[in-house]
């Protein structure tokens, strides 16, 4: 899940592999987030509960996930010294997905730079709405889940069997998962 808001959650993005840069960017911003992560506390946060107050738990852990391009996260969130919360992929995102960072996160990165007395220049323009920040319809979300299931199951099961399974259980919007 991505967060594109003014909360204290930083770089909870889901960029598409097509948005990945050809070369990583290693500059003051990369060094800043690397330093901030080296001084952070591992735990868990409730970033997906957008209607609840933001919380961080020092002794918790989250599930792991993989980016669209195949980079794997660890199973923790991280509390930075300036009280922002981020994830294990934050350095990776700053290096490889700089053009997918939305304006809200750029402002937070600027605040992080101010905290460490490192001048971070905001870009002249921000992505209007990278593909990864566009809200998905229910149908698009379900198609994504089905595509992943087909890919994983397809490694071991014939595609025609998978199609029969999905035909037998066409998703009904009134059902719950």
LUMFILUM-905821 format. One record per residue (C-alpha): residue number from 1; chain; x negated, y negated, z. Coordinates in nm, 4 decimals. Layout:
# LUMFILUM-905821
+-------+-------+----------+----------+----------+
| torvo | rovex |        u |        v |        w |
+-------+-------+----------+----------+----------+
|   NUM |     A |        X |        Y |        Z |
...
+-------+-------+----------+----------+----------+
# end
This chain:
# LUMFILUM-905821
+-------+-------+----------+----------+----------+
| torvo | rovex |        u |        v |        w |
+-------+-------+----------+----------+----------+
|     1 |     A |   0.0000 |   0.0000 |   0.0000 |
|     2 |     A |  -0.1228 |  -0.3448 |  -0.0790 |
|     3 |     A |  -0.0733 |  -0.6585 |   0.1290 |
|     4 |     A |  -0.0598 |  -0.9879 |  -0.0524 |
|     5 |     A |   0.0404 |  -1.2274 |   0.2224 |
|     6 |     A |  -0.0944 |  -1.4639 |   0.4852 |
|     7 |     A |  -0.1304 |  -1.1962 |   0.7544 |
|     8 |     A |  -0.4672 |  -1.1118 |   0.9082 |
|     9 |     A |  -0.4931 |  -0.8030 |   0.6840 |
|    10 |     A |  -0.7767 |  -0.8503 |   0.4344 |
|    11 |     A |  -0.8302 |  -0.6703 |   0.1029 |
|    12 |     A |  -0.5508 |  -0.4186 |   0.1262 |
|    13 |     A |  -0.5288 |  -0.4031 |  -0.2507 |
|    14 |     A |  -0.4680 |  -0.1266 |  -0.5035 |
|    15 |     A |  -0.6485 |  -0.2292 |  -0.8209 |
|    16 |     A |  -0.6179 |  -0.0262 |  -1.1383 |
|    17 |     A |  -0.9320 |   0.1311 |  -1.2824 |
|    18 |     A |  -0.8904 |  -0.0854 |  -1.5932 |
|    19 |     A |  -0.9561 |  -0.3899 |  -1.3711 |
|    20 |     A |  -1.2943 |  -0.2575 |  -1.2549 |
|    21 |     A |  -1.5917 |  -0.4703 |  -1.3548 |
|    22 |     A |  -1.8619 |  -0.3267 |  -1.5800 |
|    23 |     A |  -2.1314 |  -0.4148 |  -1.3219 |
|    24 |     A |  -2.1039 |  -0.4692 |  -0.9471 |
|    25 |     A |  -2.1417 |  -0.8209 |  -0.8129 |
|    26 |     A |  -2.3921 |  -0.8536 |  -0.5290 |
|    27 |     A |  -2.3955 |  -1.2106 |  -0.4025 |
|    28 |     A |  -2.3249 |  -1.4113 |  -0.0855 |
|    29 |     A |  -1.9677 |  -1.2810 |  -0.0720 |
|    30 |     A |  -2.0830 |  -0.9195 |  -0.0958 |
|    31 |     A |  -2.3448 |  -0.9817 |   0.1724 |
|    32 |     A |  -2.0828 |  -1.1549 |   0.3900 |
|    33 |     A |  -1.8355 |  -0.8672 |   0.3824 |
|    34 |     A |  -2.1211 |  -0.6187 |   0.4346 |
|    35 |     A |  -2.2346 |  -0.8115 |   0.7445 |
|    36 |     A |  -1.8787 |  -0.8420 |   0.8752 |
|    37 |     A |  -1.8212 |  -0.4692 |   0.8290 |
|    38 |     A |  -2.1486 |  -0.3847 |   1.0052 |
|    39 |     A |  -2.0220 |  -0.5704 |   1.3140 |
|    40 |     A |  -1.6658 |  -0.4389 |   1.3004 |
|    41 |     A |  -1.4769 |  -0.2007 |   1.5273 |
|    42 |     A |  -1.3225 |   0.1192 |   1.3873 |
|    43 |     A |  -0.9624 |   0.1949 |   1.4596 |
|    44 |     A |  -0.6221 |   0.1875 |   1.2989 |
|    45 |     A |  -0.3805 |  -0.0873 |   1.2084 |
|    46 |     A |  -0.0150 |  -0.1084 |   1.1182 |
|    47 |     A |  -0.0703 |  -0.2833 |   0.7831 |
|    48 |     A |   0.2136 |  -0.0955 |   0.6153 |
|    49 |     A |   0.4719 |  -0.2088 |   0.8739 |
|    50 |     A |   0.5335 |  -0.5527 |   0.7244 |
|    51 |     A |   0.8226 |  -0.6301 |   0.9591 |
|    52 |     A |   0.6261 |  -0.5631 |   1.2788 |
|    53 |     A |   0.3673 |  -0.7816 |   1.4518 |
|    54 |     A |   0.0146 |  -0.7078 |   1.3333 |
|    55 |     A |  -0.1625 |  -0.4614 |   1.5637 |
|    56 |     A |  -0.4997 |  -0.2885 |   1.5792 |
|    57 |     A |  -0.5697 |   0.0233 |   1.7830 |
|    58 |     A |  -0.9335 |   0.0925 |   1.8737 |
|    59 |     A |  -0.8871 |   0.4660 |   1.9082 |
|    60 |     A |  -0.6762 |   0.5402 |   1.6049 |
|    61 |     A |  -0.7411 |   0.6655 |   1.2582 |
|    62 |     A |  -0.5561 |   0.6529 |   0.9298 |
|    63 |     A |  -0.5258 |   0.8864 |   0.6361 |
|    64 |     A |  -0.7815 |   0.8826 |   0.3615 |
|    65 |     A |  -0.6990 |   0.7728 |   0.0109 |
|    66 |     A |  -0.8657 |   0.7438 |  -0.3260 |
|    67 |     A |  -0.8718 |   0.4425 |  -0.5555 |
|    68 |     A |  -0.7466 |   0.4623 |  -0.9101 |
|    69 |     A |  -1.1111 |   0.4865 |  -1.0251 |
|    70 |     A |  -1.1954 |   0.7682 |  -0.7821 |
|    71 |     A |  -1.3661 |   0.5902 |  -0.4890 |
|    72 |     A |  -1.2676 |   0.7509 |  -0.1579 |
|    73 |     A |  -1.1914 |   0.5655 |   0.1628 |
|    74 |     A |  -1.2702 |   0.6826 |   0.5100 |
|    75 |     A |  -0.9879 |   0.7278 |   0.7611 |
|    76 |     A |  -1.0231 |   0.4064 |   0.9614 |
|    77 |     A |  -0.9280 |   0.0434 |   0.9486 |
|    78 |     A |  -1.1772 |  -0.2129 |   1.0748 |
|    79 |     A |  -1.1337 |  -0.5085 |   1.3084 |
|    80 |     A |  -1.3735 |  -0.7854 |   1.2076 |
|    81 |     A |  -1.5224 |  -1.0297 |   1.4586 |
|    82 |     A |  -1.2976 |  -1.3098 |   1.3304 |
|    83 |     A |  -0.9912 |  -1.0941 |   1.4193 |
|    84 |     A |  -0.9066 |  -1.0007 |   1.0600 |
|    85 |     A |  -0.8402 |  -0.6367 |   0.9812 |
|    86 |     A |  -0.9685 |  -0.4640 |   0.6701 |
|    87 |     A |  -1.0316 |  -0.1192 |   0.5301 |
|    88 |     A |  -1.3363 |   0.0889 |   0.4431 |
|    89 |     A |  -1.3138 |  -0.0066 |   0.0752 |
|    90 |     A |  -1.3507 |  -0.3813 |   0.1322 |
|    91 |     A |  -1.7172 |  -0.3944 |   0.0260 |
|    92 |     A |  -1.6375 |  -0.1795 |  -0.2780 |
|    93 |     A |  -1.3509 |  -0.4111 |  -0.3772 |
|    94 |     A |  -1.5654 |  -0.7237 |  -0.3449 |
|    95 |     A |  -1.8393 |  -0.5656 |  -0.5590 |
|    96 |     A |  -1.6294 |  -0.3998 |  -0.8281 |
|    97 |     A |  -1.2828 |  -0.5595 |  -0.8286 |
|    98 |     A |  -1.3602 |  -0.9264 |  -0.7771 |
|    99 |     A |  -1.1124 |  -1.0258 |  -1.0496 |
|   100 |     A |  -0.8313 |  -0.8321 |  -0.8794 |
|   101 |     A |  -0.8517 |  -1.0220 |  -0.5512 |
|   102 |     A |  -0.5440 |  -1.2386 |  -0.5079 |
|   103 |     A |  -0.5480 |  -1.5967 |  -0.3855 |
|   104 |     A |  -0.4367 |  -1.5055 |  -0.0315 |
|   105 |     A |  -0.7333 |  -1.2719 |   0.0118 |
|   106 |     A |  -0.9718 |  -1.5289 |  -0.1364 |
|   107 |     A |  -0.8560 |  -1.7764 |   0.1271 |
|   108 |     A |  -0.9167 |  -1.5139 |   0.3973 |
|   109 |     A |  -1.2638 |  -1.4450 |   0.2561 |
|   110 |     A |  -1.3313 |  -1.8190 |   0.2737 |
|   111 |     A |  -1.2200 |  -1.8151 |   0.6415 |
|   112 |     A |  -1.4505 |  -1.5201 |   0.7046 |
|   113 |     A |  -1.7348 |  -1.7168 |   0.5459 |
|   114 |     A |  -1.6552 |  -2.0163 |   0.7659 |
|   115 |     A |  -1.6657 |  -1.7888 |   1.0712 |
|   116 |     A |  -2.0177 |  -1.6769 |   0.9771 |
|   117 |     A |  -2.1232 |  -2.0224 |   0.8536 |
|   118 |     A |  -2.1631 |  -1.8925 |   0.4987 |
|   119 |     A |  -2.0230 |  -2.1117 |   0.2230 |
|   120 |     A |  -1.7925 |  -1.9082 |   0.0045 |
|   121 |     A |  -1.6712 |  -2.0899 |  -0.3042 |
|   122 |     A |  -1.3209 |  -2.0085 |  -0.4129 |
|   123 |     A |  -1.2775 |  -1.9271 |  -0.7822 |
|   124 |     A |  -1.1440 |  -2.2018 |  -1.0057 |
|   125 |     A |  -0.8543 |  -1.9772 |  -1.1021 |
|   126 |     A |  -0.6956 |  -1.6792 |  -0.9338 |
|   127 |     A |  -0.5263 |  -1.3829 |  -1.0950 |
|   128 |     A |  -0.1650 |  -1.4864 |  -1.1491 |
|   129 |     A |  -0.0455 |  -1.1416 |  -1.0719 |
|   130 |     A |  -0.2836 |  -0.8583 |  -1.1406 |
|   131 |     A |  -0.1050 |  -0.5412 |  -1.2380 |
|   132 |     A |  -0.1892 |  -0.3952 |  -0.8988 |
|   133 |     A |   0.0001 |  -0.6663 |  -0.7080 |
|   134 |     A |   0.3242 |  -0.6422 |  -0.9040 |
|   135 |     A |   0.6020 |  -0.4795 |  -0.7030 |
|   136 |     A |   0.7061 |  -0.1407 |  -0.8396 |
|   137 |     A |   1.0618 |  -0.0361 |  -0.8989 |
|   138 |     A |   1.1867 |   0.2757 |  -0.7263 |
|   139 |     A |   1.1719 |   0.4608 |  -1.0578 |
|   140 |     A |   0.8092 |   0.3545 |  -1.1202 |
|   141 |     A |   0.7142 |   0.4618 |  -0.7687 |
|   142 |     A |   0.8787 |   0.8036 |  -0.8119 |
|   143 |     A |   0.7194 |   0.8482 |  -1.1552 |
|   144 |     A |   0.3784 |   0.7809 |  -0.9978 |
|   145 |     A |   0.4407 |   1.0451 |  -0.7322 |
|   146 |     A |   0.5604 |   1.2953 |  -0.9899 |
|   147 |     A |   0.2620 |   1.2238 |  -1.2169 |
|   148 |     A |   0.0209 |   1.2918 |  -0.9295 |
|   149 |     A |   0.2052 |   1.6098 |  -0.8361 |
|   150 |     A |   0.2041 |   1.7308 |  -1.1958 |
|   151 |     A |  -0.1674 |   1.6592 |  -1.2259 |
|   152 |     A |  -0.2526 |   1.8419 |  -0.9031 |
|   153 |     A |  -0.0140 |   2.1314 |  -0.9533 |
|   154 |     A |  -0.1122 |   2.1534 |  -1.3190 |
|   155 |     A |  -0.4584 |   2.2598 |  -1.2144 |
|   156 |     A |  -0.3117 |   2.5869 |  -1.0895 |
|   157 |     A |   0.0353 |   2.6219 |  -1.2410 |
|   158 |     A |   0.1516 |   2.6228 |  -1.6034 |
|   159 |     A |   0.3042 |   2.2886 |  -1.7141 |
|   160 |     A |   0.6298 |   2.4540 |  -1.8277 |
|   161 |     A |   0.6817 |   2.5927 |  -1.4745 |
|   162 |     A |   0.6314 |   2.2450 |  -1.3268 |
|   163 |     A |   0.8799 |   2.0970 |  -1.5751 |
|   164 |     A |   1.1371 |   2.3624 |  -1.4795 |
|   165 |     A |   1.0893 |   2.2795 |  -1.1110 |
|   166 |     A |   1.1515 |   1.9103 |  -1.1741 |
|   167 |     A |   1.4502 |   1.9829 |  -1.4005 |
|   168 |     A |   1.6062 |   2.1925 |  -1.1236 |
|   169 |     A |   1.5678 |   1.9156 |  -0.8673 |
|   170 |     A |   1.6282 |   1.5893 |  -1.0537 |
|   171 |     A |   1.5802 |   1.3103 |  -0.8010 |
|   172 |     A |   1.9010 |   1.1587 |  -0.6697 |
|   173 |     A |   1.8694 |   0.7980 |  -0.5416 |
|   174 |     A |   2.1075 |   0.8786 |  -0.2572 |
|   175 |     A |   1.8727 |   1.1497 |  -0.1267 |
|   176 |     A |   1.5942 |   1.0923 |   0.1165 |
|   177 |     A |   1.2432 |   1.2278 |   0.0741 |
+-------+-------+----------+----------+----------+
# end
